[in-house]
Amino acid sequence: METYSRLPIKVVRGKGCLVWDDTGKEYLDMVSGIAVCNLGHARDEVAKALCEQAQQLFHCSNLYRIPQQEKLAAMIAENTFDSRVFFCNSGAEANEAAIKLARRYCNVNGKRGPNIITFEGSFHGRTLTTVAATGQEKFRKGFDPIPSGFIQVPFGDIHSLEAIVDEHVGAVMLEPIQGEGGINVPPAGFLRQVRKLCDEKGLLMILDEVQTGMARTGKLFGYMHDEIEPDVMTLAKALGNGFPVGAMVAKPHAAKAFEPGSHASTFGGNPLAMASCIATLGVILNENIAGKSRTQGQYLMDRLEELKGSHPSIVDVRGRGLMIGVEFDTEIASLGADGIEKGILLNVIQGHILRLAPPLVITKPELDSALETIHMLLSEKGL
Ligand code: PLP
């Protein structure tokens, strides 16, 4: 169906930060399948784990114990907080699971809720309930009736949030840095303020780490920059380095709102998905990929600040780690197609923001090459 406006190339192969099309043309990938292939393409450890698992068992129903799920859940808990994990297959599903958990938590406890506050500019997925949660009207257009139970307030404004909380509110859900909304970094301390409010009022704090997770922002998870812990966290995208998978991680007090039969997924936590995740998280931890994301991200930000000096249409460079947005004062939507000509994959969001989200294993020479091509493209376009 015509649900995507696609660029015309056919990408057929990848290795590290490079991909090739069906004619053999090479491209430097500054998109990573939208923050998915954080370890680069066709990463050996992940490919090997998948192949080995494929020879053992593709699928097993959740009617039975699945040891790979237990192993991955333990790895996630060890590296985050005391938690239980529900596995699913995408970011939208992970958020659906979090929303269902929050509603059941409210309805079971019976004290407050079940409304959930989310933020203007947020993005939480494309199912009907996650578009209701999403703070961008364009994703809801034409899909009435939209599920109710969500209230949106301006991102980064603690006073608006405090003002809207009443006994009908049970949870606050947000991205540590808004991705699709334009790489919007909240003011310093915002996550801590939200945490404090949630503690005071007895609200669940749900962090959507689908895009910020898995070392993208220079720490394993986005919340770690603020030294707080959420009650619930959702993951997908880079969790399996490209294998479709999602997870909803919750502290025990929240997790116990679900009981056998409350929620389920045929494929959720499938052994193949789990094998790719265990291998991916193993490499991220063993090779300090978060540190690499921090170092390379800082280098890229510094060089982009320099680039801003020679291109007056750049109004802002922002982000954390290798999740970076370059905002222009004009429409730049054609940069994606222009990049294809020059052998680079570039992604534009909101029509005027260049999102840079390369694999976290990108090298300095590769970053220099990307910067040179971007400089050339901007110069040619008079930007
Ligand atoms: N949440 C965030 C923060 C996202 O960036 C995305 C996708 O871009 C989603 C949820 C939805 O994930 P998926 O496309 O896997 O359903």
Residues whose N, C-alpha, C, O or C-beta is under 5 A from the ligand:
A	BS01	PLP	S90 G91 A92 E93 F123 H124 G125 E175 G179 D208 V210 Q211 A236
